Amino acid sequence: MSAQAKSHEGYEGMIMMNKKYWLGAVCALTLPVCAMAVEGMWTPEQLGDVVDDMKALGFALDAEQFRDLTAFPMGAVVSLGGCSASFVSPQGLVVTNHHCAAGSIQYNSREGQNLLVDGFLAADLKAELPAAPGSRVYVTVAFDDVTAEVKAAIPAGAAGKARFDAIEAKQKAMIAECEADAGHRCTIASFHGGAEYKRIKQLEIRDVRLTYAPAESIGTFGGDIDNWMWPRHTGDFAFYRAYVGKDGKPADFAEDNIPFTPKHVLKVSAAGLDDGDFVMVAGYPGSTSRYRRAAEVGFAFEFTYPQRMALFDAWIKDIEAASPADSDARIKYESLLQGLNNAMKNYGGQIEGARRVKLLDRRKAREAALDDWLMKDASRRDLAREIAELDRLIAVSNDADRRDYYYSYATRAGLLNAAQTLYRYAHERARPDADRDPAFQDRNASRIRQGQERIERRYDDRVDLSNWSMFLENYLAGPATSRVAALDEALGLKDGMTRAEIKALIAPLYAGTRLGDKETRLALLEASVAELDSSTDPFIMLARKLSAYERAQEEAGKERAGQFAQLRPAYMEAIIAYAKSRGEAVYPDANSTLRLTYGTVMGGSPKDGLIYTPFTTLQGILDKDTGEFPFNSPQSLLDKAAAKEFGDYALESIGSVPVNFLTDLDSTGGNSGSPTLNAQGELVGLLFDGTIESVNSDWDFDPRTTRSIHVDSRYMLWVMEKIDGAQHLIDEMTVVR
Amino acid sequence: MSAQAKSHEGYEGMIMMNKKYWLGAVCALTLPVCAMAVEGMWTPEQLGDVVDDMKALGFALDAEQFRDLTAFPMGAVVSLGGCSASFVSPQGLVVTNHHCAAGSIQYNSREGQNLLVDGFLAADLKAELPAAPGSRVYVTVAFDDVTAEVKAAIPAGAAGKARFDAIEAKQKAMIAECEADAGHRCTIASFHGGAEYKRIKQLEIRDVRLTYAPAESIGTFGGDIDNWMWPRHTGDFAFYRAYVGKDGKPADFAEDNIPFTPKHVLKVSAAGLDDGDFVMVAGYPGSTSRYRRAAEVGFAFEFTYPQRMALFDAWIKDIEAASPADSDARIKYESLLQGLNNAMKNYGGQIEGARRVKLLDRRKAREAALDDWLMKDASRRDLAREIAELDRLIAVSNDADRRDYYYSYATRAGLLNAAQTLYRYAHERARPDADRDPAFQDRNASRIRQGQERIERRYDDRVDLSNWSMFLENYLAGPATSRVAALDEALGLKDGMTRAEIKALIAPLYAGTRLGDKETRLALLEASVAELDSSTDPFIMLARKLSAYERAQEEAGKERAGQFAQLRPAYMEAIIAYAKSRGEAVYPDANSTLRLTYGTVMGGSPKDGLIYTPFTTLQGILDKDTGEFPFNSPQSLLDKAAAKEFGDYALESIGSVPVNFLTDLDSTGGNSGSPTLNAQGELVGLLFDGTIESVNSDWDFDPRTTRSIHVDSRYMLWVMEKIDGAQHLIDEMTVVR
C-alpha cells in the first residue's frame, strides 16, 4: 500500500537533532555509501529557521512567500482528507495519487465496466464522473494561532476531565463560529501535544469529479507485492476536478455546477530532475511519534505491535477459512485483508527498524540527556518534575490500554458496532448540538449516515460470526484483569469456553437481528433513546448492556487526556528549550496540517552490500512484467517502452523515461498525493510511498535509511501522451519543457 | 542452501557466445549499470582458447601449467564428492565450505556437545575427529582422453540398448583396469552428451578428519533466509585434514595414520582483492543444461518445475502436520524440509529467470539459427536430420518422464525403497561383478551398506505413512495413462479413493514390516534371491511385485539412453562446428569434472533501481544480528566488529574487513568449497553460492545477473585469529601479506 496506510499509532516522536551531528555519527557506520536523509516536517511559519539550509541545497524562491498558506505555491496545495493533492490548471484540475482516487474509480465501476482495470479518461468536462460520496477538496483559506484563546478558556486550576472539557468546549465554539461562513470546514489543530493551537479554515469543495485515471496496471503496477518496496515502477497518479456552484461557492453535485477557479496553480515540469537536485514536498502528513516518551515506545514495541501481529495473523487465516476464494464474501473482505497484510508488513518493518537503530536505547539516552540539562538549572526543575509526572501518567495509561486491548477486539462485530453508533447517536441527539460529543454534532451527520450506508460492502454474516468468535476466544484467553463483567454477563461467556462453544453462544444474535438491513439502520438514525431502549434487536440490546461500561471508560479516558493536555506541553517546552540552547529548531509531530519537507533526489544504501539507485526506468517495467496482475502492463506501454519511444520525457543520465524516484524527504501517511516541487516550485512528481526501511522513522528519524518514493512527472506525462491519449489535459496544464 | 544444492535437473545448456556480442546486446538494456558476467566452465585443456582473454583481465601466470591437472595449482584442488576443496598446507590441511563439512560436524556432536552450535577447533593433530562415514578426499592423479577406446568398443550399427550396453561394458572394464591400482577411484566421464570420454583417476583418501569449523553462527550466518541472497555475511569455511597409512597410501581410519603430503599446496592471501580484480575458480561443477533442446527446456519449465512446486508445497505441509514442531520425528525430517524449501526457492528463481530472459524463445531462436546454418551446406544436412531425430526422441522421452512422474512419487516410501535396493542387490550379486549394474558392483558395496545403515536418521513411520498416502492420492488423481497396474493390484488402489482410505490400505505394511530394524536390513544385504522371494515382509513382497515393471522401464530407459548417446553427440558436433565457423569456442556442460572459470570481482544490478556492491562488511553483520538463529553472531565477533578491531585484514576501500564478495564467475552446484584464486594463483576466498538471479544460468547464462558469492580469505583469517584462536592453523599455512 501507500504512505497513506502507514501506521498512525503514535503522535509524537523525536527531537530534531542537528544534521551535522547526524552526518558525523552515521557516516562512520555506513561506508562506503554515506548519503543522509533530511529530517523535518516543517510548519510554514518555521521556514525562516531552515531557509539557509534549503538555499544551500538549491532552493531558488523566496521563503517568505511559502509562509503564507494562501499564496503561491502553498495555496495550490490541497487536502483530500487523508491524502494530499494540488491544483494544476485554472479550471480546477487536481492531481493526486491513483490510490487516493481508487474509491472513486471503484465507485463508478459496474458489471462489464471496471474502471480500475480499464482506467478512465473523460473526453471533456461533460464526461467527468462524480467522485465517491464524501469526496472533498479542502482549500486552506486561513490559518491563525489561537493558543491564547484556547488557554484563556481553561479555568485556573482545572485539571483532568475538567481541563479536557474546557478545551473541547472552546474548540467546538470556535469551530461553530468559523463554520458560520457557509461552505467552509474548520479545525482547531493542537501542536506539541497542546502547547499550541491553530485554527485552520478550509473551503470545502464537495462536488468533486473524476477526470482521469490510468488503468490499475499502470496506477497500481506492482500492487501489494511492491508496496513499500524499492525498486518501484508505479504510475500512482490520477486527476480530479473541483466544481462549485454558479456563484463560485461550494455546492452539492449539480449538472450545472462549474469548475472551481483556484487562486494558485502549479506548473508541471517536463524537464524534471536528476540525481542530487533540490526538491521539496508540501502536504498533509498524518501522524508521527517522534517525541513520545520511552515508556510509550516500549509499550508499542513490546505489547501493541507483537500482540497485533499475532492477532492479525490469526484474523487473516480466519477470514480466509470463512470465505472461499473468489466468493462474494471474500470480495467484501479483500480490502480488510489487504489492510491487515499491509499492517503486518508495516509492523514487521517497524520492529526491524527499531532493532536496527536500537530505538528504545536511543530514546532513553535522549531522555537522560534532557534530564541532565534540566537538572543543571534550578529554574528548569519544575519541568523535570512535570516530566516525571508525565511518565507516571503514561504508566497508568499503558495499563488502561493493555486492559482495554482484549475488550476492544472482543466487541469488534460489525452489527454490534452499528448498534453502538445508533444507540449513542440517539443519546447525543437528545442534547443541544453544542453539548454533544464532537463526532456526533450535526456537522458530522452526513458522515454518520454514510457509515451506516456502507456496512454491507464490507460485511458478511458468516465471516463476521467466525471473526467475532475468534476475538472472544482471544479475550477469554487473555489476562483476568482484562475481563469486563458487562460483556461476560451479556453474552454468557465463561472461562475456558472453546471457540465452537462461543460461536454457538453468539450465533443467535446474527439470526435475530434486523440490522443487516440497510433501510432498518437508516431508519434507526432517527430513533429516540426510548425507542432503542425498548428494542428487542439482540445487537441493540447488547449495545445497551455495554453502554454504561463504555461511557465510564470514556470518562476515565477524558480524565487522562486532560492530564496529558497539561503535562505533554510541559515536556515539549523542555524539549524546545533544550534544543534552543543547542541552536536547534524543533518541528512539531505531524498532525494532518500542512507541512513542508525538503531535501534532494537521492538513492541510498538500506543495507550493507546493497544500493538503491535514485531512478527507475521503463526497462524496469519490461523486466517486471509477467502479464499477470499486479505485473500486467498494457501492451501499448510494453511496446513503446521496448521501442524506446521516449518522446520528450527521457532523462539522459539513465537513458530512459524515469518512472519513480527516491528522495531523502521526511514524509509519512497523509503525504500521499503531495506535489513534489523543484527549486522553482514546479511540480516534478507526486509523493506516494516510503521505503520499508523508512517506516520506523515515524518513531525515530533514521537519516541513513529514510527515503520517500515519488512518481516522476515525466512518466506521468509520457503515459498521458503516449499511452492514454490525454493530450487535452496536458494542454490544459502549463507544462514547462 | 548453497551452490551445492542447486538444481541438477539438466545436463546441457547453451552455446558459448562471443562475449563481445553479449556485451553489446545486453548493455543496451541495462543502463546505467552495465557490468557483464563472464560465461564459461572451461576444461583445463581449453585454456589455450581463452588465455588471451584471461590475460586481458589480469591473469599473471602461465596458462600452460594449468592444463596439467597434476601440477600447480590445479593439483592442489580436490573433490570431496559433491563439493570442491583445496590443500592449504603440506600436512594435508584441506579448506572447504562449512556447509560441505556440516555432515561431519553433526556426526561428531552428541548430547551436551553440539559442534554445529559451538564450533570445533582441534588443538593439535591428536584432537582431530573422524569425518562422517563415507567422507573422502579425491586427488586427481591422471586425466586421459579415451574417446577412441570407448567408440571402438561400440559394434558397427549398434543402436539403442545394444549401444548403451556396449558403452557401459567398456566403461566398467576400463574402470576395473584403472582401479586395479589400489587406493584409487576411477571414472569415465562423458562430455558433450557422449561426443568425448575422459578417464579420470583419483587417489581416494578415506581417512578424513575434522580439524576446524567455526560455530554455525558464523559458518551458516543467515541460514536458509539468506540462502542464494545478496547481501550475504556467511563465514562458510571449515578445515579437514587428509590422512594416509604410514606407507603414504590411502587407508581406513587408524590411530597411527599420518597426514597426507600433497604434491601441491595453495598459498593463502591476506592481501586480498578489490573491486575489478581478476579472479578464477577451479572446482567440480556438477551439472548444467546449456545445450538442452527447446523441447527439453519446455518440459522442465512447463511440466517438471510447476508440478514439483505444487507437490513439494503439499509435501512440506504434510510433514509439518505429521510431525509436531521440535518432536524427534520433526528433527529427523528437518534436513528434508530444508531441501524441499530450498528446491522451491530454486524453482521459483529458475522460473523467474526463464521469464526474465525469455528462455524458451531464445532457445528456439538459437536452434533456428543453427538449422539455417546447417541447411546452407549439403555436407551438414545429415546433422540437421540427426537433430530432427533427436527432437523426436526427446518427445518420446518427455512422454515417458511425464508418465513416470506420478509413479516415481507413488513409490516413494522409505522402507519400500530399502526393500527395492535389497531385492535388486540380491539379484545383482548372483551375477559376476563385471556383468552387474554399475551401482551394484563390489566397488560400491560400502555405499550400499551405508545407505541401509542411515535410514533411521531421516525416517519416521508416521510421517512416512502420511507422506506416502499423499503421494498415492496424487497418483490416483493423475492422468489414467500414468497408472501402473502392478502398483494398483499390489496395494488394491482404486479410482477416487480418499487419502484416508489409502492410508487404511497401506498402514498394515508399516505394522507388518521388520525393515524398520537396522540389523534386519543389514542382514538382508547378504540374503539370496530365493530367501527374499520367500520373505513375507510386506515391503519386500511389494518390491517383488513391482520388480518386473521397474525392470521393464529400466530397459526402455536404456534403449532411449542408447539412442541419445548416438544423437546428442551429433547435435553437439553441429553446435561446435557452427561456433567454430564464428570463431567461438564451446565448453562442455558441467559434469562434475574439474573446470576453470575466470572473471573479476564485480557487483551488479540484478534489477532496475538496485545495485549489489561487490563486498559486504563487518558492519553488515552488526546490522543483521538479531541475537536469534540464524542471525546470532558470537558476542566476541560483535564486540570486535563494533570496536573495529580489523587487525591486518581490512580493505581500505570499504573501511572494514570484507566478509563476502561477488564475482562474475560462471559456477554451479558442486563448485561449493572451490578455492577462489587471484591472478597469482593464491587463495583469496572460497566460492559457496550464487545469487538467486543466477540460478537460471544453469539453462541459459545471463551475463547481466549472474554472480557467484565467495567468503573472503581476509574474513576467514580474521575469524581464525580474532574470534576462534586458530593461530596454529594460520601458522601452518603460507599466508601472503
Chai-1 contact restraints between the chains, C-beta under 6 A:
chainA,res_idxA,chainB,res_idxB,connection_type,confidence,min_distance_angstrom,max_distance_angstrom,comment,restraint_id
A,L31,B,G655,contact,1.0,0.0,6.0,A-B,restraint_1
A,P32,B,I654,contact,1.0,0.0,6.0,A-B,restraint_2
A,P231,B,K607,contact,1.0,0.0,6.0,A-B,restraint_3
A,P231,B,D608,contact,1.0,0.0,6.0,A-B,restraint_4
A,P231,B,G609,contact,1.0,0.0,6.0,A-B,restraint_5
A,P231,B,L610,contact,1.0,0.0,6.0,A-B,restraint_6
A,K607,B,P231,contact,1.0,0.0,6.0,A-B,restraint_7
A,D608,B,P231,contact,1.0,0.0,6.0,A-B,restraint_8
A,D608,B,T616,contact,1.0,0.0,6.0,A-B,restraint_9
A,D608,B,T617,contact,1.0,0.0,6.0,A-B,restraint_10
A,D608,B,Q619,contact,1.0,0.0,6.0,A-B,restraint_11
A,D608,B,G620,contact,1.0,0.0,6.0,A-B,restraint_12
A,D608,B,D623,contact,1.0,0.0,6.0,A-B,restraint_13
A,G609,B,P231,contact,1.0,0.0,6.0,A-B,restraint_14
A,G609,B,T613,contact,1.0,0.0,6.0,A-B,restraint_15
A,G609,B,T616,contact,1.0,0.0,6.0,A-B,restraint_16
A,G609,B,G620,contact,1.0,0.0,6.0,A-B,restraint_17
A,L610,B,P231,contact,1.0,0.0,6.0,A-B,restraint_18
A,I611,B,I611,contact,1.0,0.0,6.0,A-B,restraint_19
A,T613,B,G609,contact,1.0,0.0,6.0,A-B,restraint_20
A,T616,B,D608,contact,1.0,0.0,6.0,A-B,restraint_21
A,T616,B,G609,contact,1.0,0.0,6.0,A-B,restraint_22
A,T617,B,D608,contact,1.0,0.0,6.0,A-B,restraint_23
A,Q619,B,D608,contact,1.0,0.0,6.0,A-B,restraint_24
A,G620,B,D608,contact,1.0,0.0,6.0,A-B,restraint_25
A,G620,B,G609,contact,1.0,0.0,6.0,A-B,restraint_26
A,D623,B,D608,contact,1.0,0.0,6.0,A-B,restraint_27
A,I654,B,P32,contact,1.0,0.0,6.0,A-B,restraint_28
A,G655,B,L31,contact,1.0,0.0,6.0,A-B,restraint_29
